[in-house]
Amino acid sequence: MASRFHSSISTSSLSGHSTETRSHGSLPSTSSNSGSTKAWVDPVSLPNYGDVSSIAGNAPDYVKQLNYNTFIAYGVGEEDSFGHKVGRAVKFVEVNVNRKLERQGRLEATTIAELEVTKHMLNGAGMLHGGCVAYLIDNCCSTPLVVLGLLQNVNGVGVTQSMNVLFHSPAPLGTCLRIISTSISLGGRVMSSRCEILDSDSGRIIASAFLNKMQPVMSRL
């Protein structure tokens, strides 16, 4: 049976602003006329995919858990899914949510993930494959939107509309990657985030990207 997390959060703990308490239950979904078919993954309905107690950051524990569950179920998938071994190697180390004073107090979510470049991630030249980079960005850069959606009780999952990726430098076998993803906007129809993949040892940037997602429309599925 799928796990469900019920909790409440005080946004004052994230921002120092006035307290606002939300009851966390099932999130809204886009459905057909019958109301029975969901067009997106509801994080609350997913099974628990693992222990997130080691993940640092000020995000509530239930948000860290539901974000990870969504990453595994929606981004990684079953064992025979594309890129499963790469996705399972990703370890989230930090999830933060802060209010940005320069943006009139709007919430901004940031997730940080790490993994090591292994042989099955390489191209013929022995470097991290560009397709693998795109896979990591698509999945990891989606997570701050999931986090923000959970806190605001809206669909932050969505479907990818476009990615703009810049490849800055190669990453050979054994490189320890640090993937920093930050939300930009979470609107009613379109949402955006940005991402940087770094060599965690040298600080050298491997790739950077902007990701646009949109809410799914049942008539187009």
JOPEKA-V562141 format. One line per field, one symbol per residue. ss: DSSP state (a for helix, b for strand, c for the rest). psi: psi as a letter, one per 20 degrees, with the letter a starting at -180 (. if undefined). burial: b if it has 9 or more other C-alpha atoms within 8 Angstrom, else e. A space follows every 50 residues. Layout:
ss: ???
psi: ???
burial: ???
//
This chain:
ss: cccccccbbbcaaaacccccbbbcccccccbccccccbccccaaaccccc cccccbccccaaaaaaaaaaaaaaaacccccccaaaaaacbbbbbbbbbb aaaccbbbbbbbbbbbccaaabccccbbcaaaaaaaaaaaccaaaaaaaa aaccccccbbbbbbbbbccccbcccbbbbbbbbbbbcccbbbbbbbbbbc ccccbbbbbbbbbbcccaaac
psi: pqqppprqqoihihhjaqpopppobqqqqprahijipqjrpohhiqrpjr pjhiprrjqqhhggghgggggggghgarhjqpjghghhipopipoqpqpo hikkjqqpqpqpqqrporhiiqaijjrpphhhghggggghihhhhgghhg hjlrojfaqpgqpoppogqrorpipoqoooppqgqnahgqqqrrqppqoh giippgqqqppprqpqphii.
burial: eebeeeeebbbbebeeeeeeeeebbebebbbbeeeeebbbbbbbbbebee ebeebeeebeeebbbbbbbbbbbebbbeeeeebbeebbebebbbbbbbbb eeeeeebbbbbbbbbbbeeebbeeeebbbeebbbbbbbbbbbbbbbbbbb eebbbbbbebeebebeeeeebbbebbbbbbbbbbebeeebbbbbbbbbbb eeeebbbbbbbbbbbbebeee
//
